[in-house]
Amino acid sequence: MIRRREFITLLGSAAATWPRAARAQQRERVRRIAVLMGGTDEAWGSRVAAFRQAFEQLGWSEGHNIQTDIRWGNNDPERIAALARELVAIRPEVIFAGPSNTVIRVQRETRTIPIVFVSVSDPIGQGIVESLARPTGNVTGFSNLEFSLMGKWLQILKETAPAIERVALMIFVGNAASSNWYRTFDRLAPSFAIEPIAAPIRERGDIESTIDALARRRNGGLIVPGDTFVETPALRRMIVELTAQHRVPALYTRPEFVAEGGLMCYGIDQIDPYRRAAGYVDRILRGETPADLPVQQPIKFELIINLRTAKALGVTVPLALQASADELIE
C-alpha cells in the first residue's frame, strides 16, 4: 500500500521527469530528407558526399536525427520520373535535387514538399521559380552556369586558337536548358567570327560523329557545357581522346575533362553549391520556407589550362590568359 505522502512524492517526481523525457524525444526525433540526382553515382558521387559532409557539420547525424534516402537517375528520363514519384510518396520533409530536368520532374509531383535544387541554369527561364530574390512556391536553391558565360567561352577559345572558324556546341538532348544554350550560342558566335554548329547528342555514336565532322574540315572547335550524360567517366574520357586524336581545340566547364587531358576548362566550382545547399536544407528543417531563402548565384569560377595538351594540339595559349588561370597543367 502506498501512503498518500509517498504517492504525492512519486507523482511530483514523474511530473518533473516527463518534460525532460519529452524534450529528449523531441531532440532525438529523426527527420527525413530525400536526394534525387539525375546523373550517376560514379560521376556525381563526390558532390553529394560534399553535401552530406557539410550537412553533418550543421549537427545532423545519419541514423541519429536524420534519415537520407538517395536515388540516382542514371541519365534515364523515365527512371528519373519514376524515382521522383517514389520519393514524393514517402513524404520527406525536404527534397534535394539536380540538375534541371530532375528538378522539373520533382516539381511536377509536389507543390508542397520543399525542394532545394542545384545545377540548374536559368531557373526563372525554365519556369522553376518566378523570382530569384523571393522564390514563390516550394522551390529554391543554387543556380549553375549562366547563359551569359557563352560569350566568355567563345572568347577564351578564340584567343587560344585564333584560326577557329566553326565551333560545335555539344549538349545532351535531355538537358532541359539546351534550347536556351543554343539560342545564346547562335546569337553570340558571329560576333567572334565563328560559325555556330548545334550538336545535340543522344548516344555515344553522336559524340563520335560530331567530332569526326569537325575534323573533316579545318579550323573547327568544340564547347562542352557539361551535363549528366557527358560527365559519365567513360564518355568524358572518350571525348578527350577523340579531340586529341583529331586535334580539335575544346573548352569544357568541368575540371575533370582537363585533368584527363582536355585543353581547358572555364566554369563554376562544382562542389561549392552542394556544400552551400546543405545550409538551406538545414534552415528548412529548422522552420524556414523556400520563400525565405533567395536563389543563390555561382560565386566561385575557375579557369584551368592544360599546357601539355595545347602543345600537342599546336596552339599557343596567350600569356595573359595563362596569367589569369587558376591552374596550369604543364
N, C-alpha and C positions, 0 to 999 in steps of 0.2 A: 504494500500500500504506500502511495506517495503522499506525504503530508502537503498541506496547502502551500506552506512556505517553500518547500522543495520544488513544487510544481511551478510556482511563480518564478523561481530562480532558473529552472530549466527553460521555461518559456522565454524569459528575458535573454538567456544565452543563445537560444535558437534564433530569436529575432535579430540579435546582433550579428549572428553568423550568416543569415540568409542574404543580407545585402552584399556581404563580401563574396559569397558564392555566386550571386547573380552577376556581380561585376566581373568575377573571374570567367564566368561563362561568356559574358559579352566580349571580354578581351580575347578569348580563345575561339570565338566564332570563325569558322572557316569561310572565307569569301571565295567566289568563283569567277574566274575570267576565262575567256576563250581567245585563242590566237589562230588566225587563218592567214597563211601566206600563199600567194598564188604560185610561187616558184617551188624549187626542190630544197630539201634539207641540205643536200650537198652544196648547192650554190648559195643559199641564204642562211644556212645554219649559224654562221658566225654573227650575223646581225641580230637574230633572235636571242642568241646567247648573250650579246651585249645588253639587249633589253632586259633580260631576266636578271643579269648581274646588277644592273642599275636599280631594278625593282627591289631586289633583296636588300640593297643598301638603304632603301627607304623603310625597312622594317618588315618586309613581307617574306615569310619563310614557307617554302613549299611543304604541304602536308601539316603545317602547324597553324597558320592563319590564312593560307591561300591555296586554292586548287586551280591549276592551269591546264586547260585542255588545248593541245596544239595539233593543228592539222596542216597538211601540205597539199596544195593543189596540183603540183607537178605539171604545170603549164597546160592543163586539160580543162577547157571551159565547162564541160559537163560535170567533171569531178568537182570543180570549184563551186558550181551551183548546188550540187548535192551536199557538199560539206557546209555551205552557208546555211542551208535548211536544217541540217543536223545540229549545228552549233546553236542556232537560234532556238531550236526546240528544247535544248537543255536549260535555257533561261539563265545564262551567265549574267553577272552584274555589269560587265564591260566586255566588248569585243575589240581586240587589237587586230587590224587587218591592213594588207597592202599586196600588190600595188592597185592601180586604178580599177582594173577590171574586176578584181576581187572585192574591193570596197563597194563598187556599184552593185554587185550581186548580193552582198550582205545587206546593203541599204534597201534593196527590194524586199527582203524578208522581214525586216523590222524597222519601225519608225519610233520605237520606244526604248529599246536597249541602247545605251550609249556606245558609240563607235569611235575609236581613236585610230586614225589612219597614218600610214607612212607611204613614201614612194609614190605620191600622186602628183602629177604635173597639172597645173591649172585647175584646181578644184572647183573654181567658180565656172569656168568654161565647160567643164564636164558635168555640171549640174549637181555636184556633190554637196556644195554649200552655196548659200546665197551671198554671204559676206565673210571676208577674212577676219575683220575686227570683231564681229559678233555673229558667229555662225548660228543659224536657226536650226531647229530640229534636234536630232540626236547625234550629230556628227561633228567632229573637229579633228585636228591632227597637224601633221608636218608635211608641207608640200616638198616636192622633189625638184627636178630641173624646171627652169622657166623657159618658155619658148624664145625669149629674147637672147638666150645663150647661143642660139643658132648662128647669129652674127659673129660671135666670138669664135665658135668652132671653125667657121669658114675663114675667118681672118687668120687664125693660127695655122690652118692647113695651107693657105695660100702663101703665107710668109715663109713657111718651111719648104714648100715645093712650088715656087712661083710659076713653073711651067704648066701647072694643072689647069685644064680647060673644062673638065667634066667631073662631077662628084656624084656618087650614088649614096643615097640615104637609106640604110638598111634597117628596117623595123619589122618586128613580128606582127602578123596580121591581127593577132589577138590583143595587141596593145591598144587600149581604149583611147589613148591620146594621139594615135598615129595620124589621123586626118589633120589635126592642128599642127603637128610637126611638119607635115608635107606642105601645108599652106604657107607656113612661115619660111620654109626652105625655098619654095618656088618664088616667094616674094623677094628674099634677100640674096639668093645666089647670083642673079645677074649683076648686082652692084659690085661683085668681086670678079666679074668677067668669067663666071662659072656657069656651065650648063647643068641645071639640076636634073637628076635622074632618080625617080621614085623606085625603090627596090623593096617592096613588101615581100616578106618571106613567110612561108607556111611550113616548110620542112627542110631537112638537111640539103637536099638537092638544089633548093632555091639559092642557098648560100653559095654553093659551088658555081652555079650558072651566072650569078651576079658578078662574082669576082672574075670569072673567065671572060665575061663580056667586057669588063673594064680593061682587062689585059690585052684583048684583041686590038684595041685602039690605044694609041699613045696618050700620055698626059691625063690619065684618069686617077681619081682619088676616091676615098671611101670614108663615110662618117657612120659610126655605130653608136646611137644614143644609149643603147643598153635597155634590156628588159629581161623578164624572167626566162625567156626562151634562149636568147643568145648567151646569157650568163651561165647556162649549163656548162660545166667544165669541159666536156668533150667538144661541144660546139665552139666554145671560146677558143680552145686550142686549135681547132680546125680553121677558124677564121684567121688567126695569127699565122698559121703555117701557110695558108693559101696566099695571103697578102705578101708574105716574104717570098714565096715561090714565084709569084707573078710580078714582084717588085711594084706593088701598089701602095703608095703612102696612105695610111689610115689613121684616123683620130677616133679615140674611144672616150667613154665617160666613166669607165671603171678601171681602177689601177691594176686589177688582176690581169687584164689584157697586156699591159705594158710589162709587168713582171714576167710574163711568159714570152716576151719578145715582140710585142706590139710597139709601134712607133711612139705614140704619145697619148696622153690622157688629160682631158680637162673636164672637171665636174665637181660635184659636191663630195664631201666626206660622207661615204655611205653609212658608216656606223653611227655617226653623231646623232642623226634624227631618232634612231632606235633608242639610244640612251635617254634622250630628252623626252621621248614618248612615255617612258616609264613614269616620269613625273606627272603627266596628265592622267594616266590610269590611276595612279595613287590619289590624286586630288579628287577624281570622280568617286572612287571608293570611299573617300572621306566626306562626301556630301556635295561636292560641286557638280555642275551640269556642263555639258558641252558648250552651251551658250555662254558660260562664264569664261571659256578658255579660247582665246583667239587662235586662228590657224597661223602656224609659225612658218616663216620662210627659211630657206637654207642660209646658214651663216658661215659655213666653212667650205671653201673651194680649194682645189689643189691642181697644179699643173705638174705632170711627170713626163719626162722625155727620156727615151732610150737612145742614147747616142750611138751605141753599137749597131742598133737597127738602122739608124739614119745613115751611118757609113755604108752598111750593106746595101741600102736602097740607092745610094749615090746622091743623097740630099744633104745639104749643109744647113744645120739649124742656126739661125741668126744668133749672134752673141747676146743681143738684147733679150731675146726670148729665153735663152739659156739662163741669163741672169735673173729672170723673173720666175724661173721654175722652182717648185718646192722640193723637187728631187730630180737628179740626173743619174741615169744608169750608164756607166762607162765600161 
